[in-house]
Amino acid sequence: MGKYTCIAIDDDIVALKIISSLIEKTPFLDLVGTYQNSVKGASAILEDKPDIVFLDIQMPDLSGMDILKSLNEKPQIILVTSQDGFAVEAFEFDVVDYLLKPIENYGRFLKAANKAVSGIEEKSGGKGDAQNLFVKSDSLLVNLDTSDIHYVEAYGDYIKIHTPEKTHVVYGKLKDTEAKLPDKDFIRVHRSYIVRIDKIKNIDQGNLQIGEKIIPVSSSYRGTLLERIKTL
């Protein structure tokens, strides 16, 4: 995963410093500007064309909603607000997510950032081709080489990313992780499983094997799997 450029716009200097520190803490984000003045911040969106904008709603001169309404081409917008009453109106403008002040939970911030990255990758033409994947595991950001990932498994509101060294339990949806994995290396074989193709040991009628793990292959994915294997 490369770095995605960000700017933060908030007239509250304390909130701006908190957002800035969270962005700088996140390896795949690159903070390129902070603005207390909303007019200057709006100009920076047009001139610098950042990938992601962290935008306060209630500001003098030009509110966050005013900025949203003025943009023809929108970057990924994450709203930062002390009130959630603006959420419905804001989502009419395709904002990615919103964060409630005070932002004290890094995991919640990271979830919003990952949603923004997924939106960027979808706009750029489908699935990711990144050779590295940052995940939050055991309160740490872990940089995984995708070649080490054998399979990914849905686990309620979480996913399990299985590598030879460790199974990482990560909050998120399987489809979001699927969008970030290299399409040429990984394939969905079941509503609950994504596998790395070159780790498959064998396939029978309704299952495949990776290492000692037997993974179900649903009928709706079996044909696509067999076609992919034929091309290898």
N, C-alpha and C positions, 0 to 999 in steps of 0.2 A: 504494500500500500504506500503510495506517495504521500506528500504533505498537501493539505488543502488550506488555501489562504482564507483568513478570517479577519473581519473587523468587528469592533464592538461599539455600539452607540448608546450612551446612557448619560443623562445629565447629573446623576447621582455618582459622585466620585468614588464613594465607598463601594457601591455595587459594581462600578466599572473596574475597580482594582480586583475585586473578587473574580469577576468573569475573566479578566486578563490572566490572572494566576492559574485559573482552571484550564484555559486554552494553552498556556505555556507548559502546563503539566502533562498535556496530552500529546504523545509522540507524533500523531498523524495530522496535527493542526499547526498552522503557522500564522501567528498573530502579526498582521501587517499594519494595523492602525487602530487607535482608540480615539473616540470623539465624545466630549461632553456637549458640544454644540451640535444640535440635530441637523441644522442646515449644512454645516461642513460635512457631517457624516453622510447625508444624502448625496452630496457632491462626490464624496469618496466612493460611494457605491457605483456611480456612473463612470467615474474616471478609472478606478482601480479594478473594477469588475472582480471582486472577491468571490470565492466559492461559497462561503458561508457568512451570514451576518447575524450577530447577536444584537437584537433590537429592543430597546425599552419602548413602552407604549406611551406613557404619560410624560411628555416633555414640552417645555415652552417653545414658542416660535413654530416648530413643526413637530407634530406628534408622530409616534410610530405608525399609526393608522394612516396619517397623511402621506408618510413616506411610502407605505405599501401601495396606496392608491396611485401614486405618481410613477411607479415603475412599470415599464412595458416588459422588460426582460428581468425577471426576478432571480436573484441567487437563492440558495437555500436559506430561508429565514427561520431563526429560532427566536421567539419572543421572550423577553424578560420583563416580568411585571409583578407588582405587589398585590394585584387583584386578578382573580380568574374570571371576572364578569365579561372580559373582552374576548374570551376564547371562541365563542360561536362566530362572532363577526370576523375575527382574525382568520379562522380556518376557511372562510369564503375566499380568502386571498391565497390559498394553498401554502400556508406556513407549515413548516415541518413539525414543529413542536413548540411548547411554551414552558418556561421555567418560572416558578414562583419564588419571589424574594422572601426572606434571604436564602440564597442558594448555599445549602450546607452539606448536601449529599453529592459527592463526586460521582457515584454510580448513576444517579439520575441525570447529571450533566452528560456523562459518557453515553448514556442511552440516547439522549437527544442528538449528540454529535454523530453517533453511528447512524441514526436515521437520516441525518443530512447527507452523510457519505453515501448511503444506499441510494438516495435520491439523485445524487450527482452521477453515480455509476449507471443508473437506469436511463438518465438523459443522454449519457455519452454512448449508448449503444448496447445495452444489455449487460451480460454478466461480466464479472471482473476477470482480470488476468493476473492479479497480484500474486507474487510468489511468497509474500509474507502477510500474516494476519494478526493484528493486535486484538487480544481478548482480555477481559478482566477475569482473573481466576485467583481465588483465595486472597482477595483485596489487592492483588498486584496486576499491573498491565503486563501481559506476557506476549512476546513477539514470537509467533509460531511460523516456522517454515512450512508452507503448505505441502511440501514433499514428505514431511513427517506425519501428516494426518492420514490415518488409515480409513476412518469412517466417522461420520457425524450422526448423532442419534437424538431425536426429539425426546424431551423428558419433562412433560408438563409445561410450565412456563419457562423452562430452561432448555438448554441443549447440552449434550455431552460430546466433546471433541476428543476422540480417541487417538493417542499417539503411543509409540512403543514405551516411552518413559512414564507417561501419566495420562489419566483421563481428566480433562478440564471441564468442570461444570460451570456453564456461563448462562447468565440471564439473556433471553432473546428467543427469536423465532427461527425455525429451520430455514424458512424461505429467505430470510435476510442474510443468513450465513451462506446459503446457496448462491446468492447474487454476488458475493465477494470472492468465491472460490473460482479458480481457473476452469472454464468450461471444458477445455480439452482434456483435463485430468480427472474431473469429478462428474458423477452422474447420480441423479435421483433414482432409486430403485423401489421406493416404498414411501408412503406419506410420512413415515417416521425415520427414514434413513437416506443418507447420501454417502456414497462410497468413492474411494479413489480407485480408478479403473486398474492401474498397474499393481494393486495390492490384492486383487481377486485371485484366489487359488483355484477355485472350481465353481461351476454352476450346475445345479440340477433343475428339476421341474419347477420348484417353487422357492428355491433358496440359493444363496451363494455363500462362499466361505472366504473369510479374511482372517488369517492366522488361525486361531482356534474358535473364532466366533462364527456362528451360523446366522445369517441375516436373511430375513424374508424378502422375496421379490414379488411384488404384486403384479397381477396380470396386465394392468394398465401401463406398467413401465417395462415389462419383460421384452416386448418387441424392440423398443428403443435401445435397451441394453444390448441385445443380440446384434442389432445393426451397428452399434458403435464398436463392438468387439470385432466384427467382420472387417472393419476398416483399419484395424491395427496391424 
